[in-house]
Amino acid sequence: MGFTCGLVGLPNAGKSTLFGALTRTKAQSGNYAFTTIEPNSGIIPVPDKRLDIITSYIQTKKIVPTTIEFVDIAGLIKGASKGEGLGNKFLGHIREVDAIAHVVRCFEDGNVPHVSEAIDPASDIDTINTELMISDMETLDRRKTKIEKLAKSGDKEARSQMEVIKKLIQSIDRNIPARAITDFTDEEKKFAKSLTLLSAKSVLYICNVMDPGDTKSDLVQKVKDIAKQDGSAVVALAGKIEGEIMEMEDPEEQKMFMEEMGLTETGLDRMIATGYGLLELSTYFTAGEKETRAWTIPKNSKAPQAAGAIHSDFEKGFIRAEVYSLEDLEKHKTEAGIKEAGKLRIEGKDYVVQDGDIMHFRFNV
């Protein structure tokens, strides 16, 4: 399954620096290959320490992490929804991604001008959100016109859909993005999702600071306050420093530099992991002599759907899943030990896969 996170931001927010650091991160990685899909897109491995734990007990020839695709979306300026700059092309690119990684400038630097001549994260966020919501309002108005006649004729489904549209319009009129609405029923959520609204997409705010020590600044706090209001996530990192770390080819040199900066992990790793979590995804593992791999599935997927992530035949011919936990592996050391302890579970079609499960599937095609 492919999941994409679109990088957006106003000019000089540091978006290109971050994307460059992301690509260098994986280009120089010895374990996992970085794959370029096109000049502005890259598939990035999601860091997961559980893979290392599994392979410390189960020897394997190949380790394959799960991935997330970051797309560097360029072209936003104020008025994009009216065709300014790349306009509709920019908005079209956002429509194609699963989530938005919004780079927000949270640093002062006289050598790097700001488009509005003032460093104000709230204003920057509002500029982009406004463009997305203006576009959404046009989408809702068009759909409303199509459904209104049916609703007036007494069509129950159309009436229900009209209520959803009205609620979305009221929210956007109050400058509240569609993603902030949390009280839709499952059926209403399904219809709202079909509208493909830009402001309904999950957002990860990336606070770009000058120094790693600035991650608790007042500017960063402003972004956190906004994120709390609309249910978004936040990661603060020093983009320029992250780029310098990724340019270091010697792992020891990189480690020493990070220690000097007071970093135990890179901000990029936190950004990747948070972006993955933002998409409401879950990870399960398969482990064996030939390969140990992390697999991406939507949260609350059942066993057959999880098997389908490997191959559609696995889902079609699903018989059962053999499941154990990472904790059981750490306690009993081997799969044989897990079986002897009675901790290997046999699960059927209705089993809801838990994040971190280690699974083997039995199927018949």
C-alpha positions as CSV (number, residue, x, y, z in Angstrom):
1,M,0.0,0.0,0.0
2,G,1.3,3.5,-0.9
3,F,0.8,6.4,1.5
4,T,1.8,9.9,0.7
5,C,2.5,13.0,2.7
6,G,2.7,16.3,0.8
7,L,5.2,18.9,1.9
8,V,3.7,22.4,1.7
9,G,4.8,25.8,3.0
10,L,5.2,29.5,2.2
11,P,8.4,30.7,0.4
12,N,11.5,30.7,2.7
13,A,9.9,28.4,5.3
14,G,12.6,25.8,4.8
15,K,10.5,23.3,2.9
16,S,13.1,22.6,0.2
17,T,15.9,22.3,2.8
18,L,13.8,19.7,4.7
19,F,13.0,17.7,1.5
20,G,16.7,17.8,0.5
21,A,17.7,16.5,4.0
22,L,15.0,13.7,3.7
23,T,16.4,12.5,0.3
24,R,20.0,12.6,1.6
25,T,19.0,10.6,4.6
26,K,17.9,7.7,2.5
27,A,20.4,8.1,-0.4
28,Q,23.3,7.5,2.0
29,S,21.6,4.8,4.0
30,G,23.4,1.5,3.7
31,N,20.4,-0.6,4.8
32,Y,17.6,0.7,2.8
33,A,17.5,2.1,-0.7
34,F,16.1,5.5,-1.4
35,T,13.8,5.4,-4.4
36,T,13.0,8.5,-6.4
37,I,9.6,8.4,-8.1
38,E,10.0,11.7,-9.9
39,P,12.1,14.8,-9.2
40,N,9.9,16.0,-6.3
41,S,8.9,12.7,-4.7
42,G,10.7,10.2,-2.6
43,I,9.9,6.9,-0.8
44,I,11.3,7.0,2.7
45,P,11.8,4.1,5.1
46,V,9.9,4.6,8.4
47,P,12.3,4.1,11.4
48,D,11.1,1.3,13.6
49,K,13.4,-0.1,16.4
50,R,11.2,-3.2,16.6
51,L,12.7,-4.5,13.4
52,D,16.1,-4.5,15.1
53,I,14.7,-6.3,18.1
54,I,13.1,-9.0,16.0
55,T,16.2,-9.6,14.0
56,S,18.3,-9.9,17.2
57,Y,16.3,-13.1,17.9
58,I,15.4,-14.3,14.4
59,Q,18.4,-14.2,12.0
60,T,17.5,-13.0,8.5
61,K,19.2,-12.3,5.2
62,K,17.1,-9.2,4.5
63,I,15.4,-6.4,6.5
64,V,12.7,-4.4,4.8
65,P,11.0,-1.5,6.7
66,T,7.7,0.0,5.8
67,T,7.7,3.2,3.9
68,I,6.0,6.6,3.5
69,E,6.2,8.8,0.4
70,F,7.0,12.5,0.8
71,V,6.0,14.8,-2.1
72,D,7.6,18.2,-2.4
73,I,4.6,20.3,-3.4
74,A,5.7,23.7,-4.8
75,G,3.9,26.8,-6.0
76,L,1.7,28.1,-3.2
77,I,1.2,31.8,-2.8
78,K,-1.7,33.8,-1.5
79,G,-4.5,33.6,-4.0
80,A,-3.7,30.1,-5.2
81,S,-7.4,29.1,-5.0
82,K,-8.1,31.9,-7.5
83,G,-5.3,30.7,-9.9
84,E,-2.4,32.8,-8.6
85,G,1.0,31.2,-9.0
86,L,0.6,27.5,-9.8
87,G,-3.0,27.9,-8.5
88,N,-5.1,24.9,-9.4
89,K,-2.1,22.7,-10.2
90,F,-0.8,23.2,-6.6
91,L,-4.3,22.4,-5.1
92,G,-4.5,19.4,-7.4
93,H,-1.2,18.0,-6.1
94,I,-2.5,18.4,-2.5
95,R,-5.7,16.6,-3.4
96,E,-3.7,13.5,-4.5
97,V,-1.8,13.1,-1.1
98,D,-3.1,11.3,2.0
99,A,-1.9,13.9,4.5
100,I,-0.2,17.3,4.6
101,A,3.2,18.1,6.1
102,H,3.0,21.9,6.6
103,V,6.4,23.5,7.1
104,V,6.1,26.6,9.2
105,R,8.9,29.1,9.7
106,C,9.6,29.5,13.4
107,F,13.0,31.3,13.2
108,E,14.3,34.8,12.8
109,D,17.0,35.4,10.2
110,G,17.7,38.8,8.6
111,N,19.4,37.1,5.6
112,V,16.3,35.1,4.8
113,P,13.4,37.4,4.0
114,H,9.8,36.5,4.9
115,V,7.1,37.0,2.4
116,S,5.1,39.2,4.8
117,E,8.2,40.8,6.4
118,A,7.2,39.5,9.8
119,I,7.7,36.1,11.5
120,D,4.2,35.0,12.5
121,P,3.4,31.3,12.3
122,A,-0.3,31.8,13.0
123,S,-0.6,34.1,10.0
124,D,1.4,31.7,7.8
125,I,-0.7,28.8,8.7
126,D,-3.9,30.9,8.1
127,T,-2.7,31.8,4.6
128,I,-2.4,28.2,3.5
129,N,-5.5,27.0,5.4
130,T,-7.5,29.9,3.8
131,E,-6.6,28.8,0.3
132,L,-7.5,25.2,1.0
133,M,-10.9,26.2,2.6
134,I,-11.8,28.6,-0.3
135,S,-11.2,25.7,-2.7
136,D,-13.3,23.5,-0.4
137,M,-16.2,26.0,-0.4
138,E,-16.4,25.9,-4.2
139,T,-16.4,22.1,-4.1
140,L,-19.3,22.1,-1.5
141,D,-21.3,24.7,-3.4
142,R,-21.1,22.6,-6.5
143,R,-22.1,19.4,-4.7
144,K,-24.9,21.2,-2.8
145,T,-26.4,22.4,-6.1
146,K,-26.5,18.8,-7.4
147,I,-28.1,17.3,-4.2
148,E,-30.5,20.0,-3.3
149,K,-33.3,19.1,-5.7
150,L,-33.2,15.4,-4.6
151,A,-33.3,16.4,-1.0
152,K,-36.4,18.6,-1.5
153,S,-38.1,15.7,-3.3
154,G,-37.8,13.7,-0.1
155,D,-34.9,11.5,-0.9
156,K,-33.6,10.3,2.5
157,E,-30.0,9.8,1.4
158,A,-29.9,13.2,-0.3
159,R,-31.3,14.8,2.9
160,S,-28.7,13.2,5.0
161,Q,-26.0,14.3,2.6
162,M,-27.3,17.9,2.6
163,E,-27.0,18.0,6.4
164,V,-23.3,17.0,6.1
165,I,-22.7,19.6,3.5
166,K,-24.4,22.3,5.5
167,K,-22.3,21.4,8.6
168,L,-19.1,21.5,6.6
169,I,-20.1,24.9,5.0
170,Q,-20.9,26.3,8.5
171,S,-17.5,25.1,9.8
172,I,-15.5,26.6,7.0
173,D,-17.5,29.9,7.2
174,R,-16.1,30.1,10.8
175,N,-12.6,29.5,9.4
176,I,-12.5,26.0,11.0
177,P,-11.1,23.3,8.7
178,A,-13.2,20.2,7.9
179,R,-10.8,17.9,9.7
180,A,-11.8,19.6,13.0
181,I,-15.3,18.2,12.8
182,T,-15.4,15.1,15.0
183,D,-19.1,14.3,15.6
184,F,-20.0,12.8,12.2
185,T,-21.6,9.3,12.2
186,D,-19.7,6.5,10.3
187,E,-22.1,7.0,7.4
188,E,-21.6,10.8,7.4
189,K,-17.8,10.3,7.6
190,K,-18.0,8.1,4.5
191,F,-19.9,10.7,2.5
192,A,-17.6,13.6,3.8
193,K,-14.6,11.6,2.7
194,S,-16.0,11.2,-0.8
195,L,-16.0,14.9,-1.1
196,T,-12.2,14.9,-1.1
197,L,-12.0,18.2,0.7
198,L,-8.5,19.7,1.1
199,S,-9.0,21.0,4.6
200,A,-10.2,17.5,5.7
201,K,-6.8,16.0,5.2
202,S,-4.7,15.3,8.3
203,V,-2.0,17.8,8.9
204,L,1.5,17.5,10.5
205,Y,2.9,21.0,11.3
206,I,6.7,21.0,11.1
207,C,8.1,23.9,13.1
208,N,11.4,24.8,11.4
209,V,13.6,26.4,14.0
210,M,17.2,27.8,13.8
211,D,18.7,25.7,16.6
212,P,17.6,22.4,18.2
213,G,17.3,24.3,21.5
214,D,14.6,26.5,20.1
215,T,12.0,23.7,19.9
216,K,10.2,25.1,23.0
217,S,10.1,28.7,21.8
218,D,7.1,31.0,21.8
219,L,6.8,30.7,18.0
220,V,6.7,26.9,18.3
221,Q,4.1,27.1,21.1
222,K,1.8,29.2,18.8
223,V,1.8,26.4,16.3
224,K,1.1,23.8,19.0
225,D,-1.9,25.8,20.2
226,I,-3.3,25.9,16.6
227,A,-2.7,22.2,16.2
228,K,-4.5,21.4,19.4
229,Q,-7.6,23.2,18.2
230,D,-7.9,21.3,14.9
231,G,-6.6,17.9,16.0
232,S,-3.3,18.1,14.1
233,A,0.2,16.9,15.0
234,V,3.4,18.9,15.5
235,V,7.1,18.2,15.2
236,A,9.8,20.9,15.8
237,L,13.2,20.5,14.2
238,A,16.1,22.6,13.0
239,G,16.0,22.0,9.2
240,K,19.4,23.5,8.4
241,I,21.1,21.4,11.2
242,E,19.2,18.3,10.0
243,G,20.6,18.9,6.5
244,E,24.2,19.2,7.9
245,I,23.7,15.9,9.8
246,M,22.6,14.1,6.6
247,E,25.6,15.4,4.6
248,M,28.0,13.6,7.0
249,E,29.0,10.3,5.4
250,D,30.8,8.9,8.5
251,P,28.3,7.5,11.0
252,E,30.7,8.2,13.9
253,E,31.1,11.8,12.8
254,Q,27.3,12.1,12.5
255,K,26.9,10.6,16.0
256,M,29.4,12.9,17.6
257,F,27.8,16.0,15.9
258,M,24.4,15.0,17.2
259,E,25.7,14.5,20.7
260,E,27.3,18.0,20.6
261,M,23.9,19.4,19.5
262,G,22.1,17.4,22.3
263,L,20.2,15.2,19.9
264,T,19.5,11.5,20.7
265,E,17.6,11.1,17.4
266,T,17.2,13.2,14.3
267,G,14.3,15.4,13.9
268,L,13.7,13.9,10.5
269,D,13.2,10.4,12.0
270,R,10.6,12.0,14.4
271,M,9.0,13.7,11.4
272,I,8.8,10.5,9.4
273,A,7.4,8.5,12.2
274,T,4.9,11.2,13.2
275,G,3.7,11.5,9.6
276,Y,3.2,7.7,9.4
277,G,1.2,7.8,12.6
278,L,-0.9,10.7,11.4
279,L,-2.3,8.6,8.6
280,E,-3.9,6.3,11.2
281,L,-1.8,3.3,10.0
282,S,-0.7,0.2,11.8
283,T,2.4,-2.0,11.4
284,Y,2.7,-5.8,11.6
285,F,5.7,-7.9,10.9
286,T,6.6,-11.1,9.1
287,A,9.9,-12.7,10.2
288,G,11.9,-15.5,8.7
289,E,15.3,-16.6,7.5
290,K,15.0,-15.1,4.1
291,E,13.4,-11.8,5.1
292,T,12.0,-9.8,8.0
293,R,9.6,-7.1,6.9
294,A,7.3,-4.4,8.3
295,W,3.9,-4.1,6.6
296,T,1.6,-1.1,6.5
297,I,-2.1,-1.5,7.0
298,P,-4.9,0.9,8.1
299,K,-5.7,0.7,11.9
300,N,-8.3,-1.9,12.9
301,S,-7.7,-4.0,9.8
302,K,-8.7,-7.7,10.1
303,A,-6.4,-10.6,9.4
304,P,-7.5,-11.2,5.8
305,Q,-6.9,-7.6,4.9
306,A,-3.5,-7.6,6.5
307,A,-2.6,-10.7,4.5
308,G,-3.8,-8.9,1.4
309,A,-1.0,-6.3,2.0
310,I,1.5,-9.1,1.0
311,H,-0.5,-10.4,-1.9
312,S,-4.1,-10.4,-3.0
313,D,-4.1,-14.2,-3.2
314,F,-3.3,-14.3,0.5
315,E,-6.5,-12.4,1.2
316,K,-8.7,-14.4,-1.2
317,G,-7.5,-17.8,0.1
318,F,-7.1,-16.8,3.8
319,I,-7.4,-19.8,6.2
320,R,-5.9,-18.5,9.4
321,A,-3.1,-16.4,10.9
322,E,-0.4,-17.6,13.4
323,V,0.3,-14.7,15.7
324,Y,2.6,-13.7,18.5
325,S,3.8,-10.5,20.1
326,L,7.2,-8.9,20.3
327,E,7.0,-9.2,24.1
328,D,6.6,-12.9,23.7
329,L,9.6,-13.1,21.4
330,E,11.7,-11.2,23.8
331,K,10.6,-13.4,26.7
332,H,10.9,-16.8,25.0
333,K,13.7,-16.0,22.5
334,T,12.6,-18.2,19.6
335,E,9.4,-19.2,17.8
336,A,9.9,-22.7,19.1
337,G,10.0,-21.3,22.6
338,I,6.8,-19.3,22.0
339,K,5.0,-22.4,20.8
340,E,6.2,-24.4,23.8
341,A,4.9,-21.7,26.2
342,G,1.5,-21.8,24.4
343,K,1.8,-18.2,23.3
344,L,1.4,-18.8,19.6
345,R,-2.2,-17.8,18.8
346,I,-4.3,-19.1,15.9
347,E,-6.6,-16.3,14.7
348,G,-9.4,-16.4,12.1
349,K,-11.0,-14.0,9.7
350,D,-12.5,-11.7,12.4
351,Y,-9.2,-11.1,14.2
352,V,-8.3,-7.4,14.4
353,V,-4.6,-7.0,13.8
354,Q,-2.7,-5.2,16.6
355,D,0.2,-2.8,16.0
356,G,3.4,-4.8,16.4
357,D,1.9,-8.3,15.8
358,I,4.3,-10.8,14.2
359,M,2.3,-13.0,11.8
360,H,2.4,-16.0,9.6
361,F,-0.5,-16.6,7.2
362,R,-1.9,-19.9,6.0
363,F,-3.9,-19.6,2.8
364,N,-5.2,-21.8,-0.1
365,V,-5.7,-20.5,-3.6
